[in-house]
């Protein structure tokens, strides 16, 4: 059964998001890009970055100004 966060991220596939992840060495790291799936995004360099929902500290959808 999908978690609430997984369901939310599935609905946001194709949208631009900013996600702050807990870094294993301590602290945080940010990833920004377009969601490719509920657990991966493509950054501005074209790299596919996979993440676990357990690593997420906070996230938000990045609204593109027109």
PDB file of N, CA, C and O in Angstrom:
ATOM      1  N   UNK A   1       0.846  -1.184   0.000  1.00  0.00           N
ATOM      2  CA  UNK A   1       0.000   0.000   0.000  1.00  0.00           C
ATOM      3  C   UNK A   1       0.890   1.244   0.000  1.00  0.00           C
ATOM      4  O   UNK A   1       1.776   1.373   0.845  1.00  0.00           O
ATOM      5  N   UNK A   2       0.657   2.159  -0.943  1.00  0.00           N
ATOM      6  CA  UNK A   2       1.499   3.352  -1.016  1.00  0.00           C
ATOM      7  C   UNK A   2       1.272   4.269   0.186  1.00  0.00           C
ATOM      8  O   UNK A   2       0.167   4.371   0.721  1.00  0.00           O
ATOM      9  N   UNK A   3       2.351   4.926   0.589  1.00  0.00           N
ATOM     10  CA  UNK A   3       2.239   5.897   1.671  1.00  0.00           C
ATOM     11  C   UNK A   3       1.587   7.169   1.143  1.00  0.00           C
ATOM     12  O   UNK A   3       1.465   7.354  -0.068  1.00  0.00           O
ATOM     13  N   UNK A   4       1.175   8.036   2.044  1.00  0.00           N
ATOM     14  CA  UNK A   4       0.570   9.305   1.637  1.00  0.00           C
ATOM     15  C   UNK A   4       1.554  10.127   0.813  1.00  0.00           C
ATOM     16  O   UNK A   4       1.176  10.738  -0.186  1.00  0.00           O
ATOM     17  N   UNK A   5       2.821  10.140   1.234  1.00  0.00           N
ATOM     18  CA  UNK A   5       3.835  10.899   0.504  1.00  0.00           C
ATOM     19  C   UNK A   5       4.054  10.327  -0.892  1.00  0.00           C
ATOM     20  O   UNK A   5       4.195  11.083  -1.853  1.00  0.00           O
ATOM     21  N   UNK A   6       4.083   9.016  -1.013  1.00  0.00           N
ATOM     22  CA  UNK A   6       4.251   8.387  -2.324  1.00  0.00           C
ATOM     23  C   UNK A   6       3.085   8.742  -3.240  1.00  0.00           C
ATOM     24  O   UNK A   6       3.291   9.021  -4.421  1.00  0.00           O
ATOM     25  N   UNK A   7       1.873   8.736  -2.714  1.00  0.00           N
ATOM     26  CA  UNK A   7       0.690   9.110  -3.502  1.00  0.00           C
ATOM     27  C   UNK A   7       0.771  10.566  -3.946  1.00  0.00           C
ATOM     28  O   UNK A   7       0.435  10.892  -5.084  1.00  0.00           O
ATOM     29  N   UNK A   8       1.219  11.440  -3.044  1.00  0.00           N
ATOM     30  CA  UNK A   8       1.370  12.857  -3.378  1.00  0.00           C
ATOM     31  C   UNK A   8       2.405  13.044  -4.470  1.00  0.00           C
ATOM     32  O   UNK A   8       2.176  13.782  -5.428  1.00  0.00           O
ATOM     33  N   UNK A   9       3.560  12.369  -4.329  1.00  0.00           N
ATOM     34  CA  UNK A   9       4.614  12.500  -5.328  1.00  0.00           C
ATOM     35  C   UNK A   9       4.198  11.909  -6.671  1.00  0.00           C
ATOM     36  O   UNK A   9       4.573  12.439  -7.717  1.00  0.00           O
ATOM     37  N   UNK A  10       3.443  10.838  -6.661  1.00  0.00           N
ATOM     38  CA  UNK A  10       2.952  10.254  -7.906  1.00  0.00           C
ATOM     39  C   UNK A  10       2.092  11.265  -8.660  1.00  0.00           C
ATOM     40  O   UNK A  10       2.166  11.358  -9.885  1.00  0.00           O
ATOM     41  N   UNK A  11       1.282  12.019  -7.928  1.00  0.00           N
ATOM     42  CA  UNK A  11       0.427  13.041  -8.547  1.00  0.00           C
ATOM     43  C   UNK A  11       1.246  14.216  -9.082  1.00  0.00           C
ATOM     44  O   UNK A  11       0.776  14.948  -9.953  1.00  0.00           O
ATOM     45  N   UNK A  12       2.462  14.405  -8.572  1.00  0.00           N
ATOM     46  CA  UNK A  12       3.312  15.526  -8.984  1.00  0.00           C
ATOM     47  C   UNK A  12       4.323  15.160 -10.077  1.00  0.00           C
ATOM     48  O   UNK A  12       5.139  16.002 -10.454  1.00  0.00           O
ATOM     49  N   UNK A  13       4.291  13.943 -10.588  1.00  0.00           N
ATOM     50  CA  UNK A  13       5.227  13.538 -11.649  1.00  0.00           C
ATOM     51  C   UNK A  13       5.108  14.521 -12.813  1.00  0.00           C
ATOM     52  O   UNK A  13       4.011  14.822 -13.283  1.00  0.00           O
ATOM     53  N   UNK A  14       6.264  15.013 -13.265  1.00  0.00           N
ATOM     54  CA  UNK A  14       6.302  16.006 -14.338  1.00  0.00           C
ATOM     55  C   UNK A  14       6.406  17.430 -13.827  1.00  0.00           C
ATOM     56  O   UNK A  14       6.685  18.343 -14.603  1.00  0.00           O
ATOM     57  N   UNK A  15       6.187  17.637 -12.536  1.00  0.00           N
ATOM     58  CA  UNK A  15       6.266  18.974 -11.936  1.00  0.00           C
ATOM     59  C   UNK A  15       7.670  19.200 -11.383  1.00  0.00           C
ATOM     60  O   UNK A  15       8.404  18.250 -11.110  1.00  0.00           O
ATOM     61  N   UNK A  16       8.030  20.471 -11.222  1.00  0.00           N
ATOM     62  CA  UNK A  16       9.335  20.828 -10.664  1.00  0.00           C
ATOM     63  C   UNK A  16       9.210  20.907  -9.141  1.00  0.00           C
ATOM     64  O   UNK A  16       8.284  21.527  -8.620  1.00  0.00           O
ATOM     65  N   UNK A  17      10.142  20.280  -8.439  1.00  0.00           N
ATOM     66  CA  UNK A  17      10.116  20.256  -6.980  1.00  0.00           C
ATOM     67  C   UNK A  17      11.508  20.514  -6.411  1.00  0.00           C
ATOM     68  O   UNK A  17      12.523  20.324  -7.081  1.00  0.00           O
ATOM     69  N   UNK A  18      11.521  20.948  -5.170  1.00  0.00           N
ATOM     70  CA  UNK A  18      12.738  21.089  -4.389  1.00  0.00           C
ATOM     71  C   UNK A  18      12.578  20.185  -3.179  1.00  0.00           C
ATOM     72  O   UNK A  18      11.581  20.266  -2.462  1.00  0.00           O
ATOM     73  N   UNK A  19      13.567  19.322  -2.953  1.00  0.00           N
ATOM     74  CA  UNK A  19      13.483  18.347  -1.863  1.00  0.00           C
ATOM     75  C   UNK A  19      14.746  18.461  -1.010  1.00  0.00           C
ATOM     76  O   UNK A  19      15.859  18.419  -1.533  1.00  0.00           O
ATOM     77  N   UNK A  20      14.570  18.604   0.300  1.00  0.00           N
ATOM     78  CA  UNK A  20      15.700  18.609   1.237  1.00  0.00           C
ATOM     79  C   UNK A  20      15.774  17.227   1.870  1.00  0.00           C
ATOM     80  O   UNK A  20      14.824  16.757   2.496  1.00  0.00           O
ATOM     81  N   UNK A  21      16.927  16.587   1.692  1.00  0.00           N
ATOM     82  CA  UNK A  21      17.137  15.229   2.191  1.00  0.00           C
ATOM     83  C   UNK A  21      18.101  15.227   3.369  1.00  0.00           C
ATOM     84  O   UNK A  21      19.023  16.041   3.428  1.00  0.00           O
ATOM     85  N   UNK A  22      17.885  14.313   4.303  1.00  0.00           N
ATOM     86  CA  UNK A  22      18.850  14.082   5.373  1.00  0.00           C
ATOM     87  C   UNK A  22      20.084  13.461   4.743  1.00  0.00           C
ATOM     88  O   UNK A  22      19.977  12.459   4.035  1.00  0.00           O
ATOM     89  N   UNK A  23      21.246  14.035   4.987  1.00  0.00           N
ATOM     90  CA  UNK A  23      22.500  13.504   4.468  1.00  0.00           C
ATOM     91  C   UNK A  23      23.024  12.444   5.438  1.00  0.00           C
ATOM     92  O   UNK A  23      23.032  12.681   6.646  1.00  0.00           O
ATOM     93  N   UNK A  24      23.459  11.286   4.947  1.00  0.00           N
ATOM     94  CA  UNK A  24      23.946  10.221   5.838  1.00  0.00           C
ATOM     95  C   UNK A  24      25.112  10.661   6.740  1.00  0.00           C
ATOM     96  O   UNK A  24      25.257  10.155   7.853  1.00  0.00           O
ATOM     97  N   UNK A  25      25.942  11.601   6.262  1.00  0.00           N
ATOM     98  CA  UNK A  25      27.076  12.080   7.057  1.00  0.00           C
ATOM     99  C   UNK A  25      26.664  13.157   8.057  1.00  0.00           C
ATOM    100  O   UNK A  25      27.511  13.675   8.785  1.00  0.00           O
ATOM    101  N   UNK A  26      25.401  13.494   8.102  1.00  0.00           N
ATOM    102  CA  UNK A  26      24.910  14.579   8.945  1.00  0.00           C
ATOM    103  C   UNK A  26      24.545  15.778   8.104  1.00  0.00           C
ATOM    104  O   UNK A  26      25.124  15.987   7.038  1.00  0.00           O
ATOM    105  N   UNK A  27      23.622  16.546   8.550  1.00  0.00           N
ATOM    106  CA  UNK A  27      23.190  17.718   7.800  1.00  0.00           C
ATOM    107  C   UNK A  27      22.169  17.348   6.726  1.00  0.00           C
ATOM    108  O   UNK A  27      21.494  16.321   6.801  1.00  0.00           O
ATOM    109  N   UNK A  28      22.082  18.220   5.731  1.00  0.00           N
ATOM    110  CA  UNK A  28      21.082  18.059   4.681  1.00  0.00           C
ATOM    111  C   UNK A  28      21.710  18.331   3.326  1.00  0.00           C
ATOM    112  O   UNK A  28      22.786  18.920   3.228  1.00  0.00           O
ATOM    113  N   UNK A  29      21.017  17.891   2.283  1.00  0.00           N
ATOM    114  CA  UNK A  29      21.386  18.257   0.914  1.00  0.00           C
ATOM    115  C   UNK A  29      20.087  18.484   0.152  1.00  0.00           C
ATOM    116  O   UNK A  29      19.076  17.830   0.412  1.00  0.00           O
ATOM    117  N   UNK A  30      20.129  19.413  -0.785  1.00  0.00           N
ATOM    118  CA  UNK A  30      18.949  19.756  -1.562  1.00  0.00           C
ATOM    119  C   UNK A  30      19.071  19.213  -2.975  1.00  0.00           C
ATOM    120  O   UNK A  30      20.144  19.243  -3.578  1.00  0.00           O
ATOM    121  N   UNK A  31      17.967  18.723  -3.486  1.00  0.00           N
ATOM    122  CA  UNK A  31      17.895  18.337  -4.894  1.00  0.00           C
ATOM    123  C   UNK A  31      16.712  19.077  -5.503  1.00  0.00           C
ATOM    124  O   UNK A  31      15.665  19.219  -4.871  1.00  0.00           O
ATOM    125  N   UNK A  32      16.885  19.545  -6.724  1.00  0.00           N
ATOM    126  CA  UNK A  32      15.849  20.312  -7.416  1.00  0.00           C
ATOM    127  C   UNK A  32      15.750  19.788  -8.834  1.00  0.00           C
ATOM    128  O   UNK A  32      16.766  19.562  -9.491  1.00  0.00           O
ATOM    129  N   UNK A  33      14.535  19.596  -9.307  1.00  0.00           N
ATOM    130  CA  UNK A  33      14.339  19.156 -10.672  1.00  0.00           C
ATOM    131  C   UNK A  33      12.919  18.724 -10.916  1.00  0.00           C
ATOM    132  O   UNK A  33      12.029  18.974 -10.103  1.00  0.00           O
ATOM    133  N   UNK A  34      12.712  18.073 -12.039  1.00  0.00           N
ATOM    134  CA  UNK A  34      11.384  17.600 -12.430  1.00  0.00           C
ATOM    135  C   UNK A  34      11.230  16.138 -12.030  1.00  0.00           C
ATOM    136  O   UNK A  34      12.077  15.303 -12.348  1.00  0.00           O
ATOM    137  N   UNK A  35      10.134  15.838 -11.325  1.00  0.00           N
ATOM    138  CA  UNK A  35       9.903  14.461 -10.899  1.00  0.00           C
ATOM    139  C   UNK A  35       9.698  13.565 -12.107  1.00  0.00           C
ATOM    140  O   UNK A  35       8.865  13.852 -12.966  1.00  0.00           O
ATOM    141  N   UNK A  36      10.452  12.491 -12.171  1.00  0.00           N
ATOM    142  CA  UNK A  36      10.313  11.480 -13.219  1.00  0.00           C
ATOM    143  C   UNK A  36       9.424  10.345 -12.720  1.00  0.00           C
ATOM    144  O   UNK A  36       8.709   9.709 -13.494  1.00  0.00           O
ATOM    145  N   UNK A  37       9.485  10.103 -11.403  1.00  0.00           N
ATOM    146  CA  UNK A  37       8.645   9.093 -10.749  1.00  0.00           C
ATOM    147  C   UNK A  37       8.464   9.549  -9.312  1.00  0.00           C
ATOM    148  O   UNK A  37       8.963  10.606  -8.924  1.00  0.00           O
ATOM    149  N   UNK A  38       7.758   8.762  -8.527  1.00  0.00           N
ATOM    150  CA  UNK A  38       7.540   9.133  -7.129  1.00  0.00           C
ATOM    151  C   UNK A  38       8.828   9.093  -6.311  1.00  0.00           C
ATOM    152  O   UNK A  38       8.854   9.589  -5.185  1.00  0.00           O
ATOM    153  N   UNK A  39       9.903   8.506  -6.860  1.00  0.00           N
ATOM    154  CA  UNK A  39      11.158   8.390  -6.113  1.00  0.00           C
ATOM    155  C   UNK A  39      12.382   8.795  -6.931  1.00  0.00           C
ATOM    156  O   UNK A  39      13.495   8.366  -6.623  1.00  0.00           O
ATOM    157  N   UNK A  40      12.196   9.617  -7.970  1.00  0.00           N
ATOM    158  CA  UNK A  40      13.345  10.088  -8.744  1.00  0.00           C
ATOM    159  C   UNK A  40      13.014  11.411  -9.415  1.00  0.00           C
ATOM    160  O   UNK A  40      11.861  11.697  -9.735  1.00  0.00           O
ATOM    161  N   UNK A  41      14.055  12.211  -9.621  1.00  0.00           N
ATOM    162  CA  UNK A  41      13.876  13.461 -10.353  1.00  0.00           C
ATOM    163  C   UNK A  41      15.060  13.681 -11.270  1.00  0.00           C
ATOM    164  O   UNK A  41      16.134  13.112 -11.074  1.00  0.00           O
ATOM    165  N   UNK A  42      14.846  14.519 -12.280  1.00  0.00           N
ATOM    166  CA  UNK A  42      15.911  14.851 -13.229  1.00  0.00           C
ATOM    167  C   UNK A  42      16.298  16.302 -12.980  1.00  0.00           C
ATOM    168  O   UNK A  42      15.464  17.204 -13.068  1.00  0.00           O
ATOM    169  N   UNK A  43      17.589  16.517 -12.663  1.00  0.00           N
ATOM    170  CA  UNK A  43      18.041  17.870 -12.357  1.00  0.00           C
ATOM    171  C   UNK A  43      18.362  18.649 -13.635  1.00  0.00           C
ATOM    172  O   UNK A  43      18.192  18.140 -14.743  1.00  0.00           O
ATOM    173  N   UNK A  44      18.826  19.883 -13.466  1.00  0.00           N
ATOM    174  CA  UNK A  44      19.077  20.744 -14.630  1.00  0.00           C
ATOM    175  C   UNK A  44      20.225  20.265 -15.488  1.00  0.00           C
ATOM    176  O   UNK A  44      20.361  20.706 -16.629  1.00  0.00           O
ATOM    177  N   UNK A  45      21.062  19.366 -14.969  1.00  0.00           N
ATOM    178  CA  UNK A  45      22.169  18.800 -15.734  1.00  0.00           C
ATOM    179  C   UNK A  45      21.760  17.528 -16.477  1.00  0.00           C
ATOM    180  O   UNK A  45      22.573  16.909 -17.163  1.00  0.00           O
ATOM    181  N   UNK A  46      20.494  17.149 -16.332  1.00  0.00           N
ATOM    182  CA  UNK A  46      20.002  15.949 -16.991  1.00  0.00           C
ATOM    183  C   UNK A  46      20.257  14.666 -16.226  1.00  0.00           C
ATOM    184  O   UNK A  46      19.976  13.577 -16.727  1.00  0.00           O
ATOM    185  N   UNK A  47      20.791  14.782 -15.005  1.00  0.00           N
ATOM    186  CA  UNK A  47      21.092  13.604 -14.193  1.00  0.00           C
ATOM    187  C   UNK A  47      19.829  13.115 -13.494  1.00  0.00           C
ATOM    188  O   UNK A  47      19.052  13.912 -12.967  1.00  0.00           O
ATOM    189  N   UNK A  48      19.634  11.810 -13.493  1.00  0.00           N
ATOM    190  CA  UNK A  48      18.510  11.214 -12.784  1.00  0.00           C
ATOM    191  C   UNK A  48      18.951  10.927 -11.352  1.00  0.00           C
ATOM    192  O   UNK A  48      19.909  10.187 -11.128  1.00  0.00           O
ATOM    193  N   UNK A  49      18.257  11.509 -10.397  1.00  0.00           N
ATOM    194  CA  UNK A  49      18.598  11.354  -8.983  1.00  0.00           C
ATOM    195  C   UNK A  49      17.473  10.587  -8.301  1.00  0.00           C
ATOM    196  O   UNK A  49      16.316  11.008  -8.321  1.00  0.00           O
ATOM    197  N   UNK A  50      17.822   9.467  -7.705  1.00  0.00           N
ATOM    198  CA  UNK A  50      16.834   8.665  -6.982  1.00  0.00           C
ATOM    199  C   UNK A  50      16.941   8.953  -5.495  1.00  0.00           C
ATOM    200  O   UNK A  50      18.026   9.229  -4.985  1.00  0.00           O
ATOM    201  N   UNK A  51      15.821   8.888  -4.808  1.00  0.00           N
ATOM    202  CA  UNK A  51      15.797   9.161  -3.379  1.00  0.00           C
ATOM    203  C   UNK A  51      14.753   8.276  -2.719  1.00  0.00           C
ATOM    204  O   UNK A  51      13.865   7.731  -3.375  1.00  0.00           O
ATOM    205  N   UNK A  52      14.882   8.149  -1.420  1.00  0.00           N
ATOM    206  CA  UNK A  52      13.930   7.381  -0.624  1.00  0.00           C
ATOM    207  C   UNK A  52      13.043   8.364   0.133  1.00  0.00           C
ATOM    208  O   UNK A  52      13.512   9.408   0.586  1.00  0.00           O
ATOM    209  N   UNK A  53      11.793   8.036   0.264  1.00  0.00           N
ATOM    210  CA  UNK A  53      10.887   8.909   1.005  1.00  0.00           C
ATOM    211  C   UNK A  53      11.304   9.013   2.468  1.00  0.00           C
ATOM    212  O   UNK A  53      10.975   9.998   3.129  1.00  0.00           O
ATOM    213  N   UNK A  54      12.014   8.026   2.983  1.00  0.00           N
ATOM    214  CA  UNK A  54      12.500   8.062   4.367  1.00  0.00           C
ATOM    215  C   UNK A  54      13.576   9.135   4.564  1.00  0.00           C
ATOM    216  O   UNK A  54      13.790   9.596   5.685  1.00  0.00           O
ATOM    217  N   UNK A  55      14.256   9.536   3.480  1.00  0.00           N
ATOM    218  CA  UNK A  55      15.317  10.544   3.560  1.00  0.00           C
ATOM    219  C   UNK A  55      14.786  11.972   3.574  1.00  0.00           C
ATOM    220  O   UNK A  55      15.519  12.892   3.939  1.00  0.00           O
ATOM    221  N   UNK A  56      13.533  12.177   3.188  1.00  0.00           N
ATOM    222  CA  UNK A  56      12.988  13.517   2.985  1.00  0.00           C
ATOM    223  C   UNK A  56      12.764  14.222   4.318  1.00  0.00           C
ATOM    224  O   UNK A  56      12.120  13.691   5.223  1.00  0.00           O
ATOM    225  N   UNK A  57      13.315  15.439   4.416  1.00  0.00           N
ATOM    226  CA  UNK A  57      13.083  16.294   5.571  1.00  0.00           C
ATOM    227  C   UNK A  57      11.911  17.226   5.273  1.00  0.00           C
ATOM    228  O   UNK A  57      10.982  17.352   6.071  1.00  0.00           O
ATOM    229  N   UNK A  58      11.969  17.878   4.106  1.00  0.00           N
ATOM    230  CA  UNK A  58      10.912  18.788   3.670  1.00  0.00           C
ATOM    231  C   UNK A  58      10.964  18.872   2.144  1.00  0.00           C
ATOM    232  O   UNK A  58      12.003  18.609   1.538  1.00  0.00           O
ATOM    233  N   UNK A  59       9.870  19.228   1.546  1.00  0.00           N
ATOM    234  CA  UNK A  59       9.834  19.363   0.092  1.00  0.00           C
ATOM    235  C   UNK A  59       8.794  20.418  -0.267  1.00  0.00           C
ATOM    236  O   UNK A  59       7.949  20.782   0.551  1.00  0.00           O
ATOM    237  N   UNK A  60       8.871  20.906  -1.519  1.00  0.00           N
ATOM    238  CA  UNK A  60       7.843  21.815  -2.023  1.00  0.00           C
ATOM    239  C   UNK A  60       7.847  21.784  -3.542  1.00  0.00           C
ATOM    240  O   UNK A  60       8.859  21.491  -4.180  1.00  0.00           O
ATOM    241  N   UNK A  61       6.697  22.091  -4.093  1.00  0.00           N
ATOM    242  CA  UNK A  61       6.598  22.238  -5.541  1.00  0.00           C
ATOM    243  C   UNK A  61       7.125  23.626  -5.901  1.00  0.00           C
ATOM    244  O   UNK A  61       6.792  24.610  -5.240  1.00  0.00           O
ATOM    245  N   UNK A  62       7.934  23.702  -6.934  1.00  0.00           N
ATOM    246  CA  UNK A  62       8.468  24.981  -7.404  1.00  0.00           C
ATOM    247  C   UNK A  62       7.533  25.480  -8.495  1.00  0.00           C
ATOM    248  O   UNK A  62       7.413  24.868  -9.556  1.00  0.00           O
ATOM    249  N   UNK A  63       6.874  26.597  -8.221  1.00  0.00           N
ATOM    250  CA  UNK A  63       5.931  27.160  -9.183  1.00  0.00           C
ATOM    251  C   UNK A  63       6.701  28.045 -10.151  1.00  0.00           C
ATOM    252  O   UNK A  63       7.409  28.965  -9.741  1.00  0.00           O
ATOM    253  N   UNK A  64       6.554  27.758 -11.435  1.00  0.00           N
ATOM    254  CA  UNK A  64       7.255  28.518 -12.472  1.00  0.00           C
ATOM    255  C   UNK A  64       6.465  29.792 -12.748  1.00  0.00           C
ATOM    256  O   UNK A  64       5.274  29.747 -13.055  1.00  0.00           O
ATOM    257  N   UNK A  65       7.154  30.936 -12.632  1.00  0.00           N
ATOM    258  CA  UNK A  65       6.510  32.215 -12.917  1.00  0.00           C
ATOM    259  C   UNK A  65       6.384  32.388 -14.417  1.00  0.00           C
ATOM    260  O   UNK A  65       7.279  32.022 -15.180  1.00  0.00           O
ATOM    261  N   UNK A  66       5.274  32.944 -14.821  1.00  0.00           N
ATOM    262  CA  UNK A  66       5.041  33.172 -16.258  1.00  0.00           C
ATOM    263  C   UNK A  66       5.294  34.600 -16.645  1.00  0.00           C
ATOM    264  O   UNK A  66       5.144  34.960 -17.813  1.00  0.00           O
TER     265      UNK A  66
END
